[in-house]
Amino acid sequence: MRRSAIKAANKELERIDAFFNTYANMSSGLIDPEGIERLCSDVEVDHTDVRILMLAWKMKAEKQGYFTLEEWRTGFKAIRVSNKYALKKALPELEKEVVRRPTNFVDFYSYSFRYCLTEEKQKSIDIDSICELLNIVLGSQYQAQVDLFVQYLKTQNDYKVINMDQWMGFYRFCEEISFPDLSNYDPELAWPLILDNFVEWLREKQTQS
């Protein structure tokens, strides 16, 4: 790497670090939920906007509601942004990068579940949180499926929490199953039981209407 390129990279890193310090809590050295709220306000998006979750994915952020300096550097170097004006412009591009590349989206979808595991050794997420997360992550692509699955989750009594296998299974269901007729759903295949139950509930609902 030539000296001029190294110098430019160092300058860019300084700008990224200064951008981090704008929102960081100086006593913890982290950007906390309050800092994230201010960041969202500055780029004029809601803190529940899917693009903020995509930004966390780009940073490989590990703890929900907190960004470390290293995570911030990882994400902002990747999207080549070092101020709020550039970030505001970059968010729609980041969304395209995630949504239009299936491998990116599957990785992001899986990440969004892990990011919401807030306790050590936690492996599942409560139904209310899952319903919110489904709307944020999948709502724009599969609104009809998400609306009905959320309705099912809120009315059933068999499941209090959802695990990763069930979470990934629902995405596969949205991708592969003909909807709303469900004509190619085969319960003999390796679907999580919750999806067999959901399809049964859907079919009953369809015969009643």
N, C-alpha and C positions, 0 to 999 in steps of 0.2 A: 504494500500500500504506500503510495507516495505521500511525502510529508504534508502537502497541501490538502490531500484527501483526509489524512488523519486529523489535521487542524480543523477542517470543516466538520468532521464527525464529532470532535470534542466540543466545538461550539454548539452544535445541534443538541448534544447531550446536556450542556449547560442550560440551554433554553428549556428542554424537557424537564430538567430538575427544578428550574425556577417556576415553571407552570405547576409542577407538583406542589411546591411550597406555598403557592397561592391558596391551596385548599387543605393543606395538611394541618393536623393538630400538632402544634410544636412540642407539646409535652410527651405525646406518644410517638411522634415521628411517622404517623400514619394518616391517610385520609380516612376519616370515619363517616358514619351516616350523615352527620351535619355537613361535612365537606362535600359529600356526594350530592346532597340537596343543593348546595350553592353552585356546584358544577352544572347540574341540570338546569338550574335557573339561568345561568350565564349562557348556556347553549339553547335555551328555550325549548326544553323537552321535559316531560313529566318523568319523575324517578321510576315509574313503572313502565316506561317506554321500552320496547323490546331491544332498541338499539343500545341502551345503557347496559343491558345484560350481554349483548354482543360485544360491547367494549370490554366488559369484565372477562369474557371468553378470550378475547384477543390478548388481554394481559395475563391470562392463565391465573386469574385471581383465585385464591384458595378460601378466603373467609368472607362470607356474605356481609356486605355493608362496609368492607374495609379494603383499602388498596395500600400495599407497601410501595416504597420507592422502586424496588427492583421490578415489581409487577408493572408499575406505571411505565418504567423505561421499556420493558419488553413490548407492551402494547403500543406505546406511542412511537417507538422506533419502527415497528411493523407498519403502522398506518401513516408514518412520516408527518406527524403533527406535533407542534410545540406551542400552540396557543389556542385560546377559545374560539377565535374566528375560523381558524383552519379546521378545528374539530367540528364545528357546526356544519361546515361544508363537507367534511369527510364522513359524517354519520350515514347519509343516504348511500354512499358508495360502499361503506362497510356492510350495510344491510343487503345490498345487491350481492356482494361477495359471499355472504352466508347463504342467502336464499337461493341463488342461482346455481350454486355448486352443491350437488347432493351430498358429497362426502363432507363438505364443510357443515352443511345443515345437520347431518346426523351427529357429527362431533359436537356441534353447538347444542343440539337437543339433549344429548347425553350429559353434557357439561352443566346445562341449566338445572338438571336434577341434582347432580353432585354439589353444585354451588349452594343449594338450599338445605343441604345436610349441615345443620349448625352445631350439633352436639358430637362429641367424639364417639366413634363406633356406631353412630346413627346410620341405619340402612333404609329407613322408610320415612315418608312424609305424610302428614295428616291430610284428610280429604279436602278440607277448606282451602289449605295452601295449594294443593294439587290443582284444584279447580281454577284458582287465580293464575297459577303458572301456565296451565293449558291455554287459557285465554290469551296470555301475553305471548307465549312462544308459538302456538299453533293456530290461534284464532284467525289470523289474517289469511291463512292458506286453506284451512279446513273448518270454516266456521260452523257449518251444519253438523258435522261429526262431533266437533267439540261441544256445541250447545247441547246435543242429545246425551253425550257421555257425561257431561257435568250434571245434567238433569238426573240421569241414572245414578250417578255417584251420590247425589244429595238425597235420593229417595230410598236407596237400598240400605240394608242393615248388616250385611255380611262383612263389609270391609270398613275398617276405621282408618287404615293407612294404605299407601301405595308404595311398592318397592320398585327398584330399577327395572327388573324384568317386565313388570306390568306396564311401566312407563314407556319402555322401548317398544313393547308389544302394541300399544295403542298407536304409536307412530307408524308401525308396519301395517296395521289395520287401515289407517287413513291412506297410505300409499298403495296398498294392494287390493283392497276390497271394494267392489262395485257398490256404490252408494246412491240412493237409499235402498236399492232392491236386495243387496247382500247376496246376490245369486251365486257368487264364487266363494262364499265363506264355508269352509269345511271344518267342523269341530274336531274331526279326526286328526287334523294337522296340529302341530305343536303350538297352539295359542295358549296364553295364560288363561286360567279358568275364569277370571273376571271378565274376559272378553266373550267367552262362551255365554256367560250369564247376561252380559250386556246385549248380545245379539238375540238371545231368547226374549229379553225384555222388549227389545225393539220390535221383534216380530209380533209379539202380543199386542203391542201398542198400535202397530200397523193394521192388524186384523180388527181392532176395535174402532178404528177411525173410518 
